[in-house]
Amino acid sequence: MEPSNTITKTDEGILNALLEDPRLSYREIAKKAGVSVVTAMNRAKKLEKEGIIKGYTTKLDYERIGYEFHVMIDMRVSKGRFNEVESKIAKSPNVVACYDVTGDFDAAIIARFRNRRGLDEFLKRIQKLDFVERTNTKLILSTVKEKEMGV
């Protein structure tokens, strides 16, 4: 189904409630959005069908499960080869996000590693890929804000 690209105030209320806690029941969503349970359920299902809601997720504390190294890697790729390189990198289980960006680099990668050795092996592996011209790695020391944007 093609999205309408127009969301109502009711939709905004439902989306913000789900961003706050994706485990909420329709009753709780309805209360937060100020609508009936039936309206909350129907609107949420419509938003799912339109692809506005793409899924429900769990947020993890990666440091508590042993992923101490959180990095941002900028990468320069030979012209016309970005998709080829990106698909190889995105397959890594350590890669959280891979972005096509403007500026001095062509891609920005967010990744997590248990230790320095894992990070080192990953960097050496991607630097060997054909068409990767240069990388610049930044260790993320702390997260000030990491949250989905409300509507």
N, C-alpha and C positions, 0 to 999 in steps of 0.2 A: 504494500500500500504506500502510495506517495504521501510524504508528510505535508501538512498544510502550512508549515512554517509560521503559523500563528498559534500562540498559546494564550490561554485565558488566565485571569487571576486565579481561578480555581486550579488550573494546571500548575501554575507557579507554586501555589500552596502545597500541592501534592508532591511536586518535585523537590521542594525545599525540605519537606518532612522526610522524604526518602534519602536525601543527601545527608541529613542529620543522623538518621538511623534506618538503614535498609531492611531491618528486621521487624519494623512496625507492622502491626495488623492493620487491616483496612479500617477497623473501628478507630484505632489510634491516629491513622492518617486523616480520616474524616474529621476528627476532633481538632487536629492541628490546622487543617485547611478550612475549617468552618463550613463543612458540607455534610450531606448524609453519607452513610456507609455505602449505599448503592451508587451514589455519584462518584465517590472516591474510587470504588472498584472499577466502574465503567470507564472513568477517565484514565486511570492507571493502565488498564488493559489497552485502551486506545493509544496512549503514549508509547506503550511497548510495541504495538502493531505498526505504528508509524516509525519506529526505530529511534525515537527520542530517548526512551529508556532502553539502554543497550544491555542491561544485566544488573545483577545485584552482587555486591562484593563484600569481602571482609578486609579490614585494615589490620596489618600485622605490625608488631614492633620488631623489626628485623634484627636490631642489636641484641634483643633478649633471646633470639633463636640462633645467635652466633654469626650474623653477617655484620662484621665490624667496619668494613670498608665500603663507603658509599661514595661513588665518584661520578663526575661529569666529564665526558671525553668529547672534545671537539675533533672533527675529522675532515680533512680535505681529500676529495676524491677527483680522479681524472674526469674531464668533461664527458658527459653522456654515460657514465658508468655507475651513477649513484644507485639506481635500483638494484643492480647486480650485487654490489657490495652490501647495501642495506639489507637485502634478504638473507645474506649469509650471517651477518652480525645479529640480526633480530632473532635468529634461531637459538642463540645462546641462552640457557636458562638464567644466567646472571644479568641479562639485559632486561631492565624494567621498562625502558622507553627508548625509542629511536625517532628522532625528528629530522626532517628536511628543513634546513634553516638558511637565512640570508646572512651576508657578512663575509668575514675572512675565511670561514669554514663552511662546508656543505652539509654537515650533519652534526647533531648533538646527541650523545648517547648517555643515558643514565643507567648505571649498573651497580650491583652490590656483590661483595665478595666476603668470604669468611676470613681471609687473611691476605697478607701482602703477596705471598707466593701465587695465589689464585689470580690476583690482579695482574701480576707480572706476566703470568702465562697467557692470560687473555690479551694483554697489550701486545705481546710478541706475536701472538697468533694473528691479530687483526693487522698488524703492521706488515706482515708477510703477504697479505692478500693483494692480488693484482689490483692496480688502480688506486690503492690507498697511498696518497702522496705524503701525508703528514698527520700526526695526532698531537693533541695537547690535552693532558689529563689534569684535572683538578680534584683534589680530595675534599669532600664536603665535610666540614668539621662539625657543624650542627645545623639542624633544621629549624628555621624561624617560623615558617608556615608551610604546610603541605596539606591542602584541603581542596575539595571540589568547590567550584564557584557556585553560589546560589543564583537563582533567577529572579 
